[in-house]
Amino acid sequence: MPFRDLLRVLKLQQSDLLLQKMTPPKPISLISFISLLSLLLSACTAQPAVTTQVFQPPQLTISALTAAPATATAVAKGSPTPVLRPVTESPKAKSLTVCMPYEPDTLYEYGKSGRDGLLAQAAVFEALRDGPIDHRNFDYQPILLEKLPSLKDGDAAIAAVTVRDGEDLVDSSGGLVKLAKDVKYFDSEGVERVYDGKAKSVRAMQMTVTFKLKQGLKWEDGQPLTADDIAFAWQLAKSPDSPTANHFLTNRMKDPIVVVDSRTIRWTYMPGYKDSLYYARFPAPYPKHLYGKLTPAQMAADPAANRKPLSFGAFRIDEWVPGKQITLSKNPNYFRASEGLPKLDTLIYRFVPDVDQMVSELLSGKCDVGIGLRSGTTDSIFDSKIELLLQAKTQGTLAPQFVSGTTIEHLDFNISPVENYVGLVGEGLFQNVKIRQAFAYCMDRKSIADTLMYGRSEVPPVYVSSAHPFFDPNGVATYPFNPDQGRALLKDAGWIDSNKDGVLDKQGRSLTLKYVYGPTGNKLRQAIAQKLKTQLKDNCGVQLDTKELDRGDLYGGFPDGVLFGRRFDVGQFAWVAEAEPPCNLYTTREWTGAADGSTDKYKLSSGYPQGGNNVGYLSSAFEEACLKAVNALDLTEKKKFHQQAMRIFAQDLPSIMLFVKVKVAVARPNVNGMSLDATHESELWNIEQFEVK
């Protein structure tokens, strides 16, 4: 996965509010002003005993004067001399409180952290960092960089290098190997080849990428942010003492990282590695001037690195009260400060683990913004409160935002179960594509999506939403709700209800299947399971025996896990479709159990060491199109092959897409600037733009 350390910031001046709420007065002339002053002084003359008074006309009237001096004096016999002073009022500090369900375990990116802690960490990083690269609207935008490098512009390049027998190489599937007979690799033109072992060497491709920082970047302490800080971050990320680092990427980069000058850095990949996201691989910098003498292990133990890291974003940390909140203030050395950013003076993160309490405190004003912290397949705490939030939106008491995300709930068929798996599925039930298609016709997926996502989601035909720039509906098979068609396909496969008990049967065996889902307590998946069980039975006579499993059993690796051990009939969970559609999850390189014998635990891009192809789908046509798409460096080629793979997938239907999950965040009506994005991981990606009216 590409580095995406996402960040932002805020501030607002009360005088701006006043000017927006009031119509500016017309300026008065100097003569009119002096006449008014004379009348007032005459009144003072009639009361000589009155002590000195200060005359303070309305602030907006005074500020509207263009010709009058700031102060004026008038001489009247026996009268005191009044002093004119414009009324000035210091703007109040603008503060916003973000409430979230979890607290970070650490704010050191490569330190030990649990899943919930990582989600909370990412939210706080949005305030402490800006970029370095944002991932929005299925695309990437440079934040700290002058531009994203490209092969076309020359700041990325491919060279040919000689790799000899036994030397290190990244094979065409991304694995770290030694060159040997039958190894597949990419040649200098990026074409996949197979080494025959006779030539004793090959000419493989090698990519080099150059990044250039913007001018004037600083840390919160005023020290320049330079390429040395990027190189230092790579050193930290490569270390085995950095358990949460992206080692898949760092293990495929050659040492050393080259610092060209204070703003320019260059790195070179291992021979053979073709990275189609080379332009987005950029780590969040770490201040070498502060931590350069510490080892990665010492960094992981350093209190300041964990609790009060140096900021290059819109805010800096003032205080962290464990179990309660983190308080930040605007960073005067933020590189966008000249734009009036951030629009807030103070930002507070409060930890509110109970969703009902969070909604209550949003309504009462103790929270200005509430975020549910969904990332990837992780559920938001607001998933069970969508109806309530919609009511609050109608009443004008809250301003929730909803956006169709990139997480897709899907139903998997176990096409190729683990050896010795028993039952109908073990005998090859789902190797018949017509059976899989019948299930799709028997499900009213739109009604499920409309009910559980309150009409704010869609049912995609493949593993990306219709908003994805690579999706093209032309030629993509769809399976609208049609129970008659579903029953007809099942009948063609020999399944009928011979005994009229409501469940189809064949040769004395009923069409009863085990349906697994979870993790335990997930209310959304509980609701999906119940609806699918009812629909399949009532519409087509398919009986599901549902079983809710805990996280460890459900997602455990091969061979003991249920889903990824291919020990299930049908199963339900979610995948994420980002800039690169996840077709690779259905290829042989992701076959659970690492069937190719690879020992590289970082090889598999699904993130599962035992592979992501838990359905056991095998299609040479699909795999060829998918891998061409994934490995394409040209965007037009990439799009063409992804669309080809999607058409094959929709016809074969190894999984049924149920619906796209909705991202949810909540703000009070007086909060401006919040804008949810489908592909950005954080609800706070533009925190520097948030303001309170």
HELIX and SHEET records of a PDB file:
HELIX    1   1 GLN A   14  LYS A   21  1                                   8    
HELIX    2   2 LEU A   30  THR A   45  1                                  16    
HELIX    3   3 GLN A   59  ALA A   64  1                                   6    
HELIX    4   4 ARG A  115  LEU A  128  1                                  14    
HELIX    5   5 ALA A  227  LYS A  238  1                                  12    
HELIX    6   6 HIS A  247  THR A  250  1                                   4    
HELIX    7   7 TYR A  278  ALA A  280  5                                   3    
HELIX    8   8 LYS A  288  TYR A  291  1                                   4    
HELIX    9   9 PRO A  296  ALA A  301  1                                   6    
HELIX   10  10 PRO A  303  ARG A  307  1                                   5    
HELIX   11  11 ALA A  337  GLU A  339  5                                   3    
HELIX   12  12 VAL A  355  SER A  364  1                                  10    
HELIX   13  13 ILE A  381  LYS A  385  5                                   5    
HELIX   14  14 ILE A  386  GLN A  395  1                                  10    
HELIX   15  15 GLY A  423  GLY A  426  1                                   4    
HELIX   16  16 LEU A  429  GLN A  431  5                                   3    
HELIX   17  17 VAL A  433  CYS A  442  1                                  10    
HELIX   18  18 ARG A  445  LEU A  452  1                                   8    
HELIX   19  19 PRO A  483  ASP A  492  1                                  10    
HELIX   20  20 LYS A  523  CYS A  540  1                                  18    
HELIX   21  21 ARG A  551  TYR A  555  1                                   5    
HELIX   22  22 CYS A  583  TYR A  586  5                                   4    
HELIX   23  23 THR A  588  GLU A  590  5                                   3    
HELIX   24  24 SER A  620  ASN A  631  1                                  12    
HELIX   25  25 LEU A  635  ASP A  652  1                                  18    
HELIX   26  26 ILE A  687  GLN A  689  5                                   3    
SHEET    1   A 2 VAL A  54  PHE A  55  0                                        
SHEET    2   A 2 VAL A  83  LEU A  84  1                                        
SHEET    1   B10 PHE A 315  VAL A 321  0                                        
SHEET    2   B10 GLN A 325  LYS A 330 -1                                        
SHEET    3   B10 THR A 346  PHE A 351 -1                                        
SHEET    4   B10 SER A  95  MET A 100  1                                        
SHEET    5   B10 VAL A 369  ILE A 371  1                                        
SHEET    6   B10 SER A 655  ALA A 667 -1                                        
SHEET    7   B10 ALA A 399  PHE A 413 -1                                        
SHEET    8   B10 VAL A 570  VAL A 576 -1                                        
SHEET    9   B10 THR A 512  TYR A 517  1                                        
SHEET   10   B10 GLN A 543  GLU A 548  1                                        
SHEET    1   C 2 ILE A 133  ARG A 136  0                                        
SHEET    2   C 2 ASP A 139  PRO A 142 -1                                        
SHEET    1   D 4 ALA A 156  ARG A 164  0                                        
SHEET    2   D 4 SER A 201  LYS A 212 -1                                        
SHEET    3   D 4 THR A 264  THR A 268 -1                                        
SHEET    4   D 4 VAL A 258  ASP A 261 -1                                        
SHEET    1   E 2 ASP A 168  VAL A 170  0                                        
SHEET    2   E 2 LEU A 176  LYS A 178 -1                                        
SHEET    1   F 2 LYS A 184  PHE A 186  0                                        
SHEET    2   F 2 GLU A 192  VAL A 194 -1                                        
SHEET    1   G 2 ASP A 505  LYS A 506  0                                        
SHEET    2   G 2 ARG A 509  SER A 510 -1                                        
SHEET    1   H 2 VAL A 671  ASN A 672  0                                        
SHEET    2   H 2 GLU A 691  VAL A 692 -1                                        
END                                                                             
